[in-house]
């Protein structure tokens, strides 16, 4: 929970928090776009 509280600027996100932001951005109709998330993680 601490990253959610302390990190408000996207440039300072930790890797798990940044990937969660990507999932939230590309989540469409109950079907997350995992290929985009995996590309972001690479």
mmCIF entry with sequence, helices, sheets and N, C-alpha, C, O atoms, coordinates in Angstrom:
data_MODEL
# 
_entry.id   MODEL 
# 
_entity.id                         1 
_entity.type                       polymer 
_entity.pdbx_number_of_molecules   1 
# 
_entity_poly.entity_id                      1 
_entity_poly.type                           'polypeptide(L)' 
_entity_poly.nstd_linkage                   no 
_entity_poly.nstd_monomer                   no 
_entity_poly.pdbx_seq_one_letter_code       
;(UNK)(UNK)(UNK)(UNK)(UNK)(UNK)(UNK)(UNK)(UNK)(UNK)(UNK)(UNK)(UNK)(UNK)(UNK)(UNK)
(UNK)(UNK)(UNK)(UNK)(UNK)(UNK)(UNK)(UNK)(UNK)(UNK)(UNK)(UNK)(UNK)(UNK)(UNK)(UNK)
(UNK)(UNK)(UNK)(UNK)(UNK)(UNK)(UNK)(UNK)(UNK)(UNK)
;
_entity_poly.pdbx_seq_one_letter_code_can   XXXXXXXXXXXXXXXXXXXXXXXXXXXXXXXXXXXXXXXXXX 
_entity_poly.pdbx_strand_id                 A 
# 
loop_
_entity_poly_seq.entity_id 
_entity_poly_seq.num 
_entity_poly_seq.mon_id 
_entity_poly_seq.hetero 
1 1  UNK n 
1 2  UNK n 
1 3  UNK n 
1 4  UNK n 
1 5  UNK n 
1 6  UNK n 
1 7  UNK n 
1 8  UNK n 
1 9  UNK n 
1 10 UNK n 
1 11 UNK n 
1 12 UNK n 
1 13 UNK n 
1 14 UNK n 
1 15 UNK n 
1 16 UNK n 
1 17 UNK n 
1 18 UNK n 
1 19 UNK n 
1 20 UNK n 
1 21 UNK n 
1 22 UNK n 
1 23 UNK n 
1 24 UNK n 
1 25 UNK n 
1 26 UNK n 
1 27 UNK n 
1 28 UNK n 
1 29 UNK n 
1 30 UNK n 
1 31 UNK n 
1 32 UNK n 
1 33 UNK n 
1 34 UNK n 
1 35 UNK n 
1 36 UNK n 
1 37 UNK n 
1 38 UNK n 
1 39 UNK n 
1 40 UNK n 
1 41 UNK n 
1 42 UNK n 
# 
_struct_asym.id          A 
_struct_asym.entity_id   1 
# 
loop_
_struct_conf.conf_type_id 
_struct_conf.id 
_struct_conf.pdbx_PDB_helix_id 
_struct_conf.beg_label_comp_id 
_struct_conf.beg_label_asym_id 
_struct_conf.beg_label_seq_id 
_struct_conf.pdbx_beg_PDB_ins_code 
_struct_conf.end_label_comp_id 
_struct_conf.end_label_asym_id 
_struct_conf.end_label_seq_id 
_struct_conf.pdbx_end_PDB_ins_code 
_struct_conf.beg_auth_comp_id 
_struct_conf.beg_auth_asym_id 
_struct_conf.beg_auth_seq_id 
_struct_conf.end_auth_comp_id 
_struct_conf.end_auth_asym_id 
_struct_conf.end_auth_seq_id 
_struct_conf.pdbx_PDB_helix_class 
_struct_conf.details 
_struct_conf.pdbx_PDB_helix_length 
HELX_P HELX_P1 AA1 UNK A 2  ? UNK A 6  ? UNK A 2  UNK A 6  1 ? 5  
HELX_P HELX_P2 AA2 UNK A 10 ? UNK A 12 ? UNK A 10 UNK A 12 5 ? 3  
HELX_P HELX_P3 AA3 UNK A 15 ? UNK A 26 ? UNK A 15 UNK A 26 1 ? 12 
HELX_P HELX_P4 AA4 UNK A 34 ? UNK A 41 ? UNK A 34 UNK A 41 1 ? 8  
# 
_struct_conf_type.id          HELX_P 
_struct_conf_type.criteria    ? 
_struct_conf_type.reference   ? 
# 
_struct_sheet.id               AA1 
_struct_sheet.type             ? 
_struct_sheet.number_strands   2 
_struct_sheet.details          ? 
# 
_struct_sheet_order.sheet_id     AA1 
_struct_sheet_order.range_id_1   1 
_struct_sheet_order.range_id_2   2 
_struct_sheet_order.offset       ? 
_struct_sheet_order.sense        anti-parallel 
# 
loop_
_struct_sheet_range.sheet_id 
_struct_sheet_range.id 
_struct_sheet_range.beg_label_comp_id 
_struct_sheet_range.beg_label_asym_id 
_struct_sheet_range.beg_label_seq_id 
_struct_sheet_range.pdbx_beg_PDB_ins_code 
_struct_sheet_range.end_label_comp_id 
_struct_sheet_range.end_label_asym_id 
_struct_sheet_range.end_label_seq_id 
_struct_sheet_range.pdbx_end_PDB_ins_code 
_struct_sheet_range.beg_auth_comp_id 
_struct_sheet_range.beg_auth_asym_id 
_struct_sheet_range.beg_auth_seq_id 
_struct_sheet_range.end_auth_comp_id 
_struct_sheet_range.end_auth_asym_id 
_struct_sheet_range.end_auth_seq_id 
AA1 1 UNK A 27 ? UNK A 28 ? UNK A 27 UNK A 28 
AA1 2 UNK A 31 ? UNK A 32 ? UNK A 31 UNK A 32 
# 
loop_
_atom_site.group_PDB 
_atom_site.id 
_atom_site.type_symbol 
_atom_site.label_atom_id 
_atom_site.label_alt_id 
_atom_site.label_comp_id 
_atom_site.label_asym_id 
_atom_site.label_entity_id 
_atom_site.label_seq_id 
_atom_site.pdbx_PDB_ins_code 
_atom_site.Cartn_x 
_atom_site.Cartn_y 
_atom_site.Cartn_z 
_atom_site.occupancy 
_atom_site.B_iso_or_equiv 
_atom_site.pdbx_formal_charge 
_atom_site.auth_seq_id 
_atom_site.auth_comp_id 
_atom_site.auth_asym_id 
_atom_site.auth_atom_id 
_atom_site.pdbx_PDB_model_num 
ATOM 1   N N  . UNK A 1 1  ? 0.814   -1.200 0.000   1.00 0.00 ? 1  UNK A N  1 
ATOM 2   C CA . UNK A 1 1  ? 0.000   0.000  0.000   1.00 0.00 ? 1  UNK A CA 1 
ATOM 3   C C  . UNK A 1 1  ? 0.857   1.264  0.000   1.00 0.00 ? 1  UNK A C  1 
ATOM 4   O O  . UNK A 1 1  ? 0.403   2.308  -0.467  1.00 0.00 ? 1  UNK A O  1 
ATOM 5   N N  . UNK A 1 2  ? 2.063   1.193  0.504   1.00 0.00 ? 2  UNK A N  1 
ATOM 6   C CA . UNK A 1 2  ? 2.873   2.408  0.587   1.00 0.00 ? 2  UNK A CA 1 
ATOM 7   C C  . UNK A 1 2  ? 3.128   3.056  -0.774  1.00 0.00 ? 2  UNK A C  1 
ATOM 8   O O  . UNK A 1 2  ? 3.045   4.280  -0.876  1.00 0.00 ? 2  UNK A O  1 
ATOM 9   N N  . UNK A 1 3  ? 3.439   2.279  -1.840  1.00 0.00 ? 3  UNK A N  1 
ATOM 10  C CA . UNK A 1 3  ? 3.619   2.953  -3.133  1.00 0.00 ? 3  UNK A CA 1 
ATOM 11  C C  . UNK A 1 3  ? 2.377   3.712  -3.575  1.00 0.00 ? 3  UNK A C  1 
ATOM 12  O O  . UNK A 1 3  ? 2.492   4.763  -4.205  1.00 0.00 ? 3  UNK A O  1 
ATOM 13  N N  . UNK A 1 4  ? 1.201   3.205  -3.261  1.00 0.00 ? 4  UNK A N  1 
ATOM 14  C CA . UNK A 1 4  ? -0.027  3.901  -3.640  1.00 0.00 ? 4  UNK A CA 1 
ATOM 15  C C  . UNK A 1 4  ? -0.193  5.204  -2.877  1.00 0.00 ? 4  UNK A C  1 
ATOM 16  O O  . UNK A 1 4  ? -0.798  6.153  -3.375  1.00 0.00 ? 4  UNK A O  1 
ATOM 17  N N  . UNK A 1 5  ? 0.345   5.243  -1.670  1.00 0.00 ? 5  UNK A N  1 
ATOM 18  C CA . UNK A 1 5  ? 0.213   6.441  -0.831  1.00 0.00 ? 5  UNK A CA 1 
ATOM 19  C C  . UNK A 1 5  ? 1.285   7.473  -1.176  1.00 0.00 ? 5  UNK A C  1 
ATOM 20  O O  . UNK A 1 5  ? 0.984   8.657  -1.324  1.00 0.00 ? 5  UNK A O  1 
ATOM 21  N N  . UNK A 1 6  ? 2.524   7.028  -1.302  1.00 0.00 ? 6  UNK A N  1 
ATOM 22  C CA . UNK A 1 6  ? 3.648   7.952  -1.436  1.00 0.00 ? 6  UNK A CA 1 
ATOM 23  C C  . UNK A 1 6  ? 3.941   8.388  -2.869  1.00 0.00 ? 6  UNK A C  1 
ATOM 24  O O  . UNK A 1 6  ? 4.392   9.511  -3.091  1.00 0.00 ? 6  UNK A O  1 
ATOM 25  N N  . UNK A 1 7  ? 3.693   7.526  -3.827  1.00 0.00 ? 7  UNK A N  1 
ATOM 26  C CA . UNK A 1 7  ? 4.086   7.822  -5.206  1.00 0.00 ? 7  UNK A CA 1 
ATOM 27  C C  . UNK A 1 7  ? 2.895   8.336  -5.997  1.00 0.00 ? 7  UNK A C  1 
ATOM 28  O O  . UNK A 1 7  ? 2.062   7.552  -6.451  1.00 0.00 ? 7  UNK A O  1 
ATOM 29  N N  . UNK A 1 8  ? 2.814   9.616  -6.159  1.00 0.00 ? 8  UNK A N  1 
ATOM 30  C CA . UNK A 1 8  ? 1.732   10.227 -6.917  1.00 0.00 ? 8  UNK A CA 1 
ATOM 31  C C  . UNK A 1 8  ? 2.166   10.584 -8.330  1.00 0.00 ? 8  UNK A C  1 
ATOM 32  O O  . UNK A 1 8  ? 1.318   10.769 -9.203  1.00 0.00 ? 8  UNK A O  1 
ATOM 33  N N  . UNK A 1 9  ? 3.467   10.684 -8.573  1.00 0.00 ? 9  UNK A N  1 
ATOM 34  C CA . UNK A 1 9  ? 4.007   11.033 -9.879  1.00 0.00 ? 9  UNK A CA 1 
ATOM 35  C C  . UNK A 1 9  ? 4.348   9.749  -10.645 1.00 0.00 ? 9  UNK A C  1 
ATOM 36  O O  . UNK A 1 9  ? 5.082   8.908  -10.128 1.00 0.00 ? 9  UNK A O  1 
ATOM 37  N N  . UNK A 1 10 ? 3.839   9.588  -11.844 1.00 0.00 ? 10 UNK A N  1 
ATOM 38  C CA . UNK A 1 10 ? 4.040   8.355  -12.617 1.00 0.00 ? 10 UNK A CA 1 
ATOM 39  C C  . UNK A 1 10 ? 5.513   8.083  -12.909 1.00 0.00 ? 10 UNK A C  1 
ATOM 40  O O  . UNK A 1 10 ? 5.892   6.927  -13.095 1.00 0.00 ? 10 UNK A O  1 
ATOM 41  N N  . UNK A 1 11 ? 6.339   9.104  -12.953 1.00 0.00 ? 11 UNK A N  1 
ATOM 42  C CA . UNK A 1 11 ? 7.768   8.910  -13.219 1.00 0.00 ? 11 UNK A CA 1 
ATOM 43  C C  . UNK A 1 11 ? 8.490   8.244  -12.056 1.00 0.00 ? 11 UNK A C  1 
ATOM 44  O O  . UNK A 1 11 ? 9.596   7.734  -12.232 1.00 0.00 ? 11 UNK A O  1 
ATOM 45  N N  . UNK A 1 12 ? 7.886   8.238  -10.871 1.00 0.00 ? 12 UNK A N  1 
ATOM 46  C CA . UNK A 1 12 ? 8.525   7.676  -9.688  1.00 0.00 ? 12 UNK A CA 1 
ATOM 47  C C  . UNK A 1 12 ? 7.960   6.317  -9.294  1.00 0.00 ? 12 UNK A C  1 
ATOM 48  O O  . UNK A 1 12 ? 8.335   5.776  -8.254  1.00 0.00 ? 12 UNK A O  1 
ATOM 49  N N  . UNK A 1 13 ? 7.070   5.757  -10.099 1.00 0.00 ? 13 UNK A N  1 
ATOM 50  C CA . UNK A 1 13 ? 6.439   4.480  -9.776  1.00 0.00 ? 13 UNK A CA 1 
ATOM 51  C C  . UNK A 1 13 ? 7.479   3.369  -9.713  1.00 0.00 ? 13 UNK A C  1 
ATOM 52  O O  . UNK A 1 13 ? 8.449   3.368  -10.471 1.00 0.00 ? 13 UNK A O  1 
ATOM 53  N N  . UNK A 1 14 ? 7.267   2.433  -8.810  1.00 0.00 ? 14 UNK A N  1 
ATOM 54  C CA . UNK A 1 14 ? 8.052   1.205  -8.794  1.00 0.00 ? 14 UNK A CA 1 
ATOM 55  C C  . UNK A 1 14 ? 7.550   0.327  -9.939  1.00 0.00 ? 14 UNK A C  1 
ATOM 56  O O  . UNK A 1 14 ? 6.501   0.610  -10.516 1.00 0.00 ? 14 UNK A O  1 
ATOM 57  N N  . UNK A 1 15 ? 8.279   -0.726 -10.271 1.00 0.00 ? 15 UNK A N  1 
ATOM 58  C CA . UNK A 1 15 ? 7.888   -1.583 -11.390 1.00 0.00 ? 15 UNK A CA 1 
ATOM 59  C C  . UNK A 1 15 ? 6.495   -2.189 -11.206 1.00 0.00 ? 15 UNK A C  1 
ATOM 60  O O  . UNK A 1 15 ? 5.686   -2.110 -12.131 1.00 0.00 ? 15 UNK A O  1 
ATOM 61  N N  . UNK A 1 16 ? 6.177   -2.792 -10.051 1.00 0.00 ? 16 UNK A N  1 
ATOM 62  C CA . UNK A 1 16 ? 4.821   -3.345 -9.909  1.00 0.00 ? 16 UNK A CA 1 
ATOM 63  C C  . UNK A 1 16 ? 3.731   -2.278 -10.019 1.00 0.00 ? 16 UNK A C  1 
ATOM 64  O O  . UNK A 1 16 ? 2.678   -2.531 -10.605 1.00 0.00 ? 16 UNK A O  1 
ATOM 65  N N  . UNK A 1 17 ? 3.968   -1.108 -9.471  1.00 0.00 ? 17 UNK A N  1 
ATOM 66  C CA . UNK A 1 17 ? 2.974   -0.035 -9.536  1.00 0.00 ? 17 UNK A CA 1 
ATOM 67  C C  . UNK A 1 17 ? 2.847   0.498  -10.960 1.00 0.00 ? 17 UNK A C  1 
ATOM 68  O O  . UNK A 1 17 ? 1.747   0.835  -11.396 1.00 0.00 ? 17 UNK A O  1 
ATOM 69  N N  . UNK A 1 18 ? 3.952   0.576  -11.681 1.00 0.00 ? 18 UNK A N  1 
ATOM 70  C CA . UNK A 1 18 ? 3.901   1.010  -13.068 1.00 0.00 ? 18 UNK A CA 1 
ATOM 71  C C  . UNK A 1 18 ? 3.160   0.025  -13.951 1.00 0.00 ? 18 UNK A C  1 
ATOM 72  O O  . UNK A 1 18 ? 2.401   0.430  -14.831 1.00 0.00 ? 18 UNK A O  1 
ATOM 73  N N  . UNK A 1 19 ? 3.371   -1.268 -13.725 1.00 0.00 ? 19 UNK A N  1 
ATOM 74  C CA . UNK A 1 19 ? 2.654   -2.273 -14.499 1.00 0.00 ? 19 UNK A CA 1 
ATOM 75  C C  . UNK A 1 19 ? 1.161   -2.244 -14.186 1.00 0.00 ? 19 UNK A C  1 
ATOM 76  O O  . UNK A 1 19 ? 0.332   -2.459 -15.070 1.00 0.00 ? 19 UNK A O  1 
ATOM 77  N N  . UNK A 1 20 ? 0.822   -1.979 -12.933 1.00 0.00 ? 20 UNK A N  1 
ATOM 78  C CA . UNK A 1 20 ? -0.592  -1.845 -12.568 1.00 0.00 ? 20 UNK A CA 1 
ATOM 79  C C  . UNK A 1 20 ? -1.211  -0.652 -13.290 1.00 0.00 ? 20 UNK A C  1 
ATOM 80  O O  . UNK A 1 20 ? -2.362  -0.720 -13.722 1.00 0.00 ? 20 UNK A O  1 
ATOM 81  N N  . UNK A 1 21 ? -0.466  0.433  -13.425 1.00 0.00 ? 21 UNK A N  1 
ATOM 82  C CA . UNK A 1 21 ? -0.961  1.597  -14.160 1.00 0.00 ? 21 UNK A CA 1 
ATOM 83  C C  . UNK A 1 21 ? -1.191  1.251  -15.627 1.00 0.00 ? 21 UNK A C  1 
ATOM 84  O O  . UNK A 1 21 ? -2.160  1.716  -16.228 1.00 0.00 ? 21 UNK A O  1 
ATOM 85  N N  . UNK A 1 22 ? -0.312  0.443  -16.205 1.00 0.00 ? 22 UNK A N  1 
ATOM 86  C CA . UNK A 1 22 ? -0.482  0.020  -17.595 1.00 0.00 ? 22 UNK A CA 1 
ATOM 87  C C  . UNK A 1 22 ? -1.723  -0.856 -17.729 1.00 0.00 ? 22 UNK A C  1 
ATOM 88  O O  . UNK A 1 22 ? -2.510  -0.685 -18.660 1.00 0.00 ? 22 UNK A O  1 
ATOM 89  N N  . UNK A 1 23 ? -1.896  -1.793 -16.803 1.00 0.00 ? 23 UNK A N  1 
ATOM 90  C CA . UNK A 1 23 ? -3.084  -2.657 -16.830 1.00 0.00 ? 23 UNK A CA 1 
ATOM 91  C C  . UNK A 1 23 ? -4.344  -1.808 -16.733 1.00 0.00 ? 23 UNK A C  1 
ATOM 92  O O  . UNK A 1 23 ? -5.295  -2.025 -17.484 1.00 0.00 ? 23 UNK A O  1 
ATOM 93  N N  . UNK A 1 24 ? -4.361  -0.853 -15.828 1.00 0.00 ? 24 UNK A N  1 
ATOM 94  C CA . UNK A 1 24 ? -5.536  0.005  -15.660 1.00 0.00 ? 24 UNK A CA 1 
ATOM 95  C C  . UNK A 1 24 ? -5.817  0.831  -16.921 1.00 0.00 ? 24 UNK A C  1 
ATOM 96  O O  . UNK A 1 24 ? -6.975  1.059  -17.270 1.00 0.00 ? 24 UNK A O  1 
ATOM 97  N N  . UNK A 1 25 ? -4.773  1.271  -17.592 1.00 0.00 ? 25 UNK A N  1 
ATOM 98  C CA . UNK A 1 25 ? -4.938  2.107  -18.774 1.00 0.00 ? 25 UNK A CA 1 
ATOM 99  C C  . UNK A 1 25 ? -5.507  1.321  -19.948 1.00 0.00 ? 25 UNK A C  1 
ATOM 100 O O  . UNK A 1 25 ? -6.323  1.852  -20.701 1.00 0.00 ? 25 UNK A O  1 
ATOM 101 N N  . UNK A 1 26 ? -5.096  0.077  -20.118 1.00 0.00 ? 26 UNK A N  1 
ATOM 102 C CA . UNK A 1 26 ? -5.482  -0.697 -21.283 1.00 0.00 ? 26 UNK A CA 1 
ATOM 103 C C  . UNK A 1 26 ? -6.526  -1.769 -20.984 1.00 0.00 ? 26 UNK A C  1 
ATOM 104 O O  . UNK A 1 26 ? -6.754  -2.652 -21.810 1.00 0.00 ? 26 UNK A O  1 
ATOM 105 N N  . UNK A 1 27 ? -7.155  -1.705 -19.826 1.00 0.00 ? 27 UNK A N  1 
ATOM 106 C CA . UNK A 1 27 ? -8.193  -2.655 -19.444 1.00 0.00 ? 27 UNK A CA 1 
ATOM 107 C C  . UNK A 1 27 ? -9.467  -2.298 -20.187 1.00 0.00 ? 27 UNK A C  1 
ATOM 108 O O  . UNK A 1 27 ? -10.008 -1.207 -20.004 1.00 0.00 ? 27 UNK A O  1 
ATOM 109 N N  . UNK A 1 28 ? -9.953  -3.209 -21.028 1.00 0.00 ? 28 UNK A N  1 
ATOM 110 C CA . UNK A 1 28 ? -11.108 -2.894 -21.871 1.00 0.00 ? 28 UNK A CA 1 
ATOM 111 C C  . UNK A 1 28 ? -12.179 -3.955 -21.717 1.00 0.00 ? 28 UNK A C  1 
ATOM 112 O O  . UNK A 1 28 ? -11.984 -5.102 -22.119 1.00 0.00 ? 28 UNK A O  1 
ATOM 113 N N  . UNK A 1 29 ? -13.302 -3.582 -21.142 1.00 0.00 ? 29 UNK A N  1 
ATOM 114 C CA . UNK A 1 29 ? -14.456 -4.457 -21.081 1.00 0.00 ? 29 UNK A CA 1 
ATOM 115 C C  . UNK A 1 29 ? -14.224 -5.791 -20.400 1.00 0.00 ? 29 UNK A C  1 
ATOM 116 O O  . UNK A 1 29 ? -14.722 -6.813 -20.873 1.00 0.00 ? 29 UNK A O  1 
ATOM 117 N N  . UNK A 1 30 ? -13.485 -5.812 -19.309 1.00 0.00 ? 30 UNK A N  1 
ATOM 118 C CA . UNK A 1 30 ? -13.248 -7.054 -18.586 1.00 0.00 ? 30 UNK A CA 1 
ATOM 119 C C  . UNK A 1 30 ? -12.155 -7.916 -19.183 1.00 0.00 ? 30 UNK A C  1 
ATOM 120 O O  . UNK A 1 30 ? -11.913 -9.020 -18.695 1.00 0.00 ? 30 UNK A O  1 
ATOM 121 N N  . UNK A 1 31 ? -11.488 -7.445 -20.228 1.00 0.00 ? 31 UNK A N  1 
ATOM 122 C CA . UNK A 1 31 ? -10.428 -8.212 -20.872 1.00 0.00 ? 31 UNK A CA 1 
ATOM 123 C C  . UNK A 1 31 ? -9.149  -7.394 -20.885 1.00 0.00 ? 31 UNK A C  1 
ATOM 124 O O  . UNK A 1 31 ? -8.956  -6.565 -21.775 1.00 0.00 ? 31 UNK A O  1 
ATOM 125 N N  . UNK A 1 32 ? -8.260  -7.617 -19.898 1.00 0.00 ? 32 UNK A N  1 
ATOM 126 C CA . UNK A 1 32 ? -7.005  -6.878 -19.913 1.00 0.00 ? 32 UNK A CA 1 
ATOM 127 C C  . UNK A 1 32 ? -6.174  -7.255 -21.130 1.00 0.00 ? 32 UNK A C  1 
ATOM 128 O O  . UNK A 1 32 ? -6.155  -8.414 -21.543 1.00 0.00 ? 32 UNK A O  1 
ATOM 129 N N  . UNK A 1 33 ? -5.502  -6.292 -21.690 1.00 0.00 ? 33 UNK A N  1 
ATOM 130 C CA . UNK A 1 33 ? -4.651  -6.519 -22.858 1.00 0.00 ? 33 UNK A CA 1 
ATOM 131 C C  . UNK A 1 33 ? -3.267  -6.970 -22.375 1.00 0.00 ? 33 UNK A C  1 
ATOM 132 O O  . UNK A 1 33 ? -2.349  -6.161 -22.237 1.00 0.00 ? 33 UNK A O  1 
ATOM 133 N N  . UNK A 1 34 ? -3.139  -8.274 -22.123 1.00 0.00 ? 34 UNK A N  1 
ATOM 134 C CA . UNK A 1 34 ? -1.914  -8.791 -21.528 1.00 0.00 ? 34 UNK A CA 1 
ATOM 135 C C  . UNK A 1 34 ? -0.705  -8.642 -22.447 1.00 0.00 ? 34 UNK A C  1 
ATOM 136 O O  . UNK A 1 34 ? 0.421   -8.533 -21.962 1.00 0.00 ? 34 UNK A O  1 
ATOM 137 N N  . UNK A 1 35 ? -0.914  -8.634 -23.749 1.00 0.00 ? 35 UNK A N  1 
ATOM 138 C CA . UNK A 1 35 ? 0.231   -8.468 -24.645 1.00 0.00 ? 35 UNK A CA 1 
ATOM 139 C C  . UNK A 1 35 ? 0.872   -7.094 -24.472 1.00 0.00 ? 35 UNK A C  1 
ATOM 140 O O  . UNK A 1 35 ? 2.085   -6.951 -24.626 1.00 0.00 ? 35 UNK A O  1 
ATOM 141 N N  . UNK A 1 36 ? 0.064   -6.081 -24.151 1.00 0.00 ? 36 UNK A N  1 
ATOM 142 C CA . UNK A 1 36 ? 0.596   -4.734 -23.918 1.00 0.00 ? 36 UNK A CA 1 
ATOM 143 C C  . UNK A 1 36 ? 1.330   -4.698 -22.579 1.00 0.00 ? 36 UNK A C  1 
ATOM 144 O O  . UNK A 1 36 ? 2.391   -4.084 -22.461 1.00 0.00 ? 36 UNK A O  1 
ATOM 145 N N  . UNK A 1 37 ? 0.765   -5.355 -21.580 1.00 0.00 ? 37 UNK A N  1 
ATOM 146 C CA . UNK A 1 37 ? 1.412   -5.409 -20.259 1.00 0.00 ? 37 UNK A CA 1 
ATOM 147 C C  . UNK A 1 37 ? 2.748   -6.139 -20.359 1.00 0.00 ? 37 UNK A C  1 
ATOM 148 O O  . UNK A 1 37 ? 3.743   -5.692 -19.788 1.00 0.00 ? 37 UNK A O  1 
ATOM 149 N N  . UNK A 1 38 ? 2.774   -7.250 -21.075 1.00 0.00 ? 38 UNK A N  1 
ATOM 150 C CA . UNK A 1 38 ? 4.034   -7.991 -21.223 1.00 0.00 ? 38 UNK A CA 1 
ATOM 151 C C  . UNK A 1 38 ? 5.061   -7.191 -22.003 1.00 0.00 ? 38 UNK A C  1 
ATOM 152 O O  . UNK A 1 38 ? 6.253   -7.259 -21.704 1.00 0.00 ? 38 UNK A O  1 
ATOM 153 N N  . UNK A 1 39 ? 4.618   -6.433 -22.999 1.00 0.00 ? 39 UNK A N  1 
ATOM 154 C CA . UNK A 1 39 ? 5.550   -5.586 -23.742 1.00 0.00 ? 39 UNK A CA 1 
ATOM 155 C C  . UNK A 1 39 ? 6.101   -4.479 -22.847 1.00 0.00 ? 39 UNK A C  1 
ATOM 156 O O  . UNK A 1 39 ? 7.271   -4.114 -22.969 1.00 0.00 ? 39 UNK A O  1 
ATOM 157 N N  . UNK A 1 40 ? 5.283   -3.947 -21.962 1.00 0.00 ? 40 UNK A N  1 
ATOM 158 C CA . UNK A 1 40 ? 5.740   -2.910 -21.036 1.00 0.00 ? 40 UNK A CA 1 
ATOM 159 C C  . UNK A 1 40 ? 6.723   -3.476 -20.019 1.00 0.00 ? 40 UNK A C  1 
ATOM 160 O O  . UNK A 1 40 ? 7.636   -2.776 -19.580 1.00 0.00 ? 40 UNK A O  1 
ATOM 161 N N  . UNK A 1 41 ? 6.542   -4.728 -19.646 1.00 0.00 ? 41 UNK A N  1 
ATOM 162 C CA . UNK A 1 41 ? 7.413   -5.360 -18.662 1.00 0.00 ? 41 UNK A CA 1 
ATOM 163 C C  . UNK A 1 41 ? 8.766   -5.751 -19.245 1.00 0.00 ? 41 UNK A C  1 
ATOM 164 O O  . UNK A 1 41 ? 9.747   -5.896 -18.517 1.00 0.00 ? 41 UNK A O  1 
ATOM 165 N N  . UNK A 1 42 ? 8.808   -5.919 -20.551 1.00 0.00 ? 42 UNK A N  1 
ATOM 166 C CA . UNK A 1 42 ? 10.040  -6.362 -21.185 1.00 0.00 ? 42 UNK A CA 1 
ATOM 167 C C  . UNK A 1 42 ? 11.024  -5.250 -21.164 1.00 0.00 ? 42 UNK A C  1 
ATOM 168 O O  . UNK A 1 42 ? 12.144  -5.407 -21.652 1.00 0.00 ? 42 UNK A O  1 
# 
